[in-house]
């Protein structure tokens, strides 16, 4: 009975939403990308195998990259390299992040069409 109780507790804990992830998602919605990324990065170091944390970290990097990429006040020669770096970090954190991969392809395609070197 004690073993069953321990298994039920472990299962419930595994299914419960991660508070750090939930807080970080709220920060992303508020545009507080650096705070969200810092919290998720620290959580990722504590739980390096957590798919939930990796996905949230990738999403936070993607959201920050999109905010820069869509900034009409920022010149293209500044915003595209900056957003490209963030999208690459998103894919590094979460290799399944299709949105970030699509943005990478778009930006790299723009550079290639212009005959320019793609930023590192």
KOLGU-557203 format. One record per residue (C-alpha): residue in three letters; x, y, z. Coordinates in steps of 0.25 Angstrom, whole numbers. Layout:
residues N
<"ALA" <X Y Z>>
...
end
This chain:
residues 120
<"UNK" <0 0 0>>
<"UNK" <11 9 3>>
<"UNK" <18 7 -10>>
<"UNK" <5 9 -17>>
<"UNK" <3 22 -10>>
<"UNK" <17 27 -14>>
<"UNK" <15 23 -28>>
<"UNK" <2 31 -28>>
<"UNK" <9 43 -22>>
<"UNK" <20 43 -32>>
<"UNK" <10 42 -44>>
<"UNK" <2 54 -39>>
<"UNK" <15 62 -37>>
<"UNK" <20 58 -51>>
<"UNK" <6 63 -57>>
<"UNK" <5 75 -49>>
<"UNK" <9 88 -57>>
<"UNK" <23 93 -54>>
<"UNK" <21 107 -47>>
<"UNK" <34 112 -53>>
<"UNK" <29 109 -67>>
<"UNK" <15 115 -64>>
<"UNK" <21 128 -58>>
<"UNK" <31 129 -70>>
<"UNK" <19 127 -80>>
<"UNK" <12 139 -73>>
<"UNK" <25 147 -74>>
<"UNK" <26 145 -89>>
<"UNK" <12 149 -91>>
<"UNK" <16 162 -84>>
<"UNK" <28 164 -93>>
<"UNK" <38 161 -81>>
<"UNK" <46 152 -90>>
<"UNK" <59 153 -82>>
<"UNK" <53 150 -69>>
<"UNK" <45 138 -75>>
<"UNK" <58 132 -82>>
<"UNK" <66 134 -69>>
<"UNK" <56 126 -61>>
<"UNK" <55 115 -71>>
<"UNK" <70 114 -73>>
<"UNK" <72 112 -58>>
<"UNK" <60 102 -58>>
<"UNK" <67 95 -70>>
<"UNK" <80 93 -62>>
<"UNK" <72 87 -51>>
<"UNK" <63 78 -60>>
<"UNK" <71 76 -72>>
<"UNK" <62 65 -78>>
<"UNK" <49 72 -76>>
<"UNK" <42 74 -89>>
<"UNK" <33 84 -83>>
<"UNK" <44 93 -79>>
<"UNK" <51 91 -93>>
<"UNK" <39 94 -100>>
<"UNK" <36 107 -92>>
<"UNK" <50 112 -93>>
<"UNK" <49 110 -108>>
<"UNK" <36 117 -109>>
<"UNK" <42 129 -101>>
<"UNK" <54 130 -110>>
<"UNK" <44 130 -122>>
<"UNK" <35 140 -116>>
<"UNK" <47 150 -113>>
<"UNK" <52 147 -127>>
<"UNK" <39 151 -133>>
<"UNK" <37 163 -125>>
<"UNK" <51 168 -131>>
<"UNK" <48 163 -145>>
<"UNK" <35 170 -146>>
<"UNK" <40 183 -139>>
<"UNK" <37 194 -150>>
<"UNK" <46 204 -143>>
<"UNK" <58 195 -144>>
<"UNK" <66 195 -157>>
<"UNK" <67 181 -164>>
<"UNK" <83 181 -163>>
<"UNK" <81 181 -148>>
<"UNK" <68 173 -146>>
<"UNK" <70 161 -155>>
<"UNK" <84 157 -149>>
<"UNK" <78 159 -135>>
<"UNK" <65 151 -137>>
<"UNK" <73 140 -145>>
<"UNK" <82 138 -133>>
<"UNK" <70 136 -124>>
<"UNK" <63 127 -133>>
<"UNK" <75 118 -134>>
<"UNK" <75 118 -118>>
<"UNK" <61 114 -119>>
<"UNK" <64 102 -128>>
<"UNK" <76 98 -119>>
<"UNK" <67 98 -107>>
<"UNK" <55 91 -114>>
<"UNK" <60 84 -127>>
<"UNK" <45 82 -130>>
<"UNK" <42 97 -131>>
<"UNK" <36 98 -145>>
<"UNK" <33 113 -143>>
<"UNK" <47 116 -140>>
<"UNK" <52 107 -151>>
<"UNK" <43 114 -161>>
<"UNK" <48 128 -157>>
<"UNK" <62 123 -159>>
<"UNK" <59 118 -173>>
<"UNK" <52 131 -176>>
<"UNK" <63 140 -171>>
<"UNK" <74 132 -177>>
<"UNK" <67 132 -190>>
<"UNK" <66 147 -190>>
<"UNK" <81 148 -188>>
<"UNK" <84 138 -199>>
<"UNK" <74 145 -209>>
<"UNK" <82 158 -207>>
<"UNK" <95 150 -209>>
<"UNK" <100 154 -195>>
<"UNK" <107 145 -185>>
<"UNK" <97 139 -175>>
<"UNK" <100 144 -161>>
<"UNK" <106 134 -151>>
end
